[in-house]
Amino acid sequence: YNHAAFDTKVAPALREAGKNPRSNITFKDGKYKTKGKTPGVYIDVENGKVIEFDGNVAVELKEYTALLR
């Protein structure tokens, strides 16, 4: 459900804001697995969160996470 909501609700809003929607990101051992990821906005399907990765830090975009509900 979260991935479908991301594709239909969040991705268009991200594009309007000039952000680059990407695919899934995995949360493991207290942090997001960002190795090999390019900067952009990802969906954490398991936890239902929208995460922006800038190349160094992964942070939740709460205003977009709210669109998943």
C-alpha positions as CSV (number, residue, x, y, z in Angstrom):
1,Y,0.0,0.0,0.0
2,N,2.7,2.5,0.9
3,H,4.5,2.1,-2.4
4,A,1.3,2.6,-4.4
5,A,0.5,5.7,-2.3
6,F,4.0,7.0,-2.9
7,D,3.6,6.5,-6.7
8,T,0.2,8.1,-6.9
9,K,0.2,10.8,-4.2
10,V,3.7,11.7,-3.2
11,A,5.8,11.4,-6.4
12,P,3.7,14.0,-8.3
13,A,4.0,16.4,-5.4
14,L,7.8,15.8,-5.2
15,R,8.2,16.6,-8.9
16,E,6.2,19.8,-8.5
17,A,8.6,20.8,-5.7
18,G,11.6,20.1,-7.9
19,K,12.6,16.9,-6.0
20,N,13.6,13.6,-7.6
21,P,11.4,10.6,-6.5
22,R,13.4,7.4,-6.5
23,S,12.5,3.8,-5.3
24,N,12.7,1.9,-2.1
25,I,15.2,2.4,0.8
26,T,15.8,0.0,3.6
27,F,16.1,0.8,7.3
28,K,18.4,-1.6,9.1
29,D,20.4,-1.5,12.4
30,G,19.1,2.0,13.3
31,K,20.0,3.7,10.0
32,Y,19.1,3.8,6.3
33,K,21.1,1.7,3.9
34,T,22.4,4.4,1.5
35,K,25.4,2.6,-0.1
36,G,25.1,3.0,-3.8
37,K,22.0,5.3,-3.6
38,T,21.9,8.5,-5.6
39,P,20.5,11.7,-4.1
40,G,16.8,11.8,-4.2
41,V,13.6,11.0,-2.3
42,Y,12.9,7.4,-1.4
43,I,10.0,5.4,0.1
44,D,10.6,3.3,3.3
45,V,7.8,0.8,2.5
46,E,8.1,-1.1,5.8
47,N,7.9,1.9,8.1
48,G,5.7,4.1,5.9
49,K,8.0,7.1,5.6
50,V,9.3,9.3,2.9
51,I,13.0,9.8,3.1
52,E,15.3,12.3,1.4
53,F,18.9,11.3,0.8
54,D,21.2,14.2,-0.2
55,G,24.3,12.1,-0.7
56,N,25.4,12.2,2.9
57,V,22.3,12.2,5.2
58,A,18.9,10.5,5.0
59,V,16.1,12.5,6.7
60,E,12.3,12.0,6.8
61,L,10.2,14.5,5.0
62,K,7.2,14.5,7.4
63,E,5.0,16.6,5.1
64,Y,5.3,14.0,2.4
65,T,5.0,11.1,4.8
66,A,1.6,12.5,5.8
67,L,0.4,12.2,2.2
68,L,0.8,8.4,2.5
69,R,-2.1,8.2,5.0
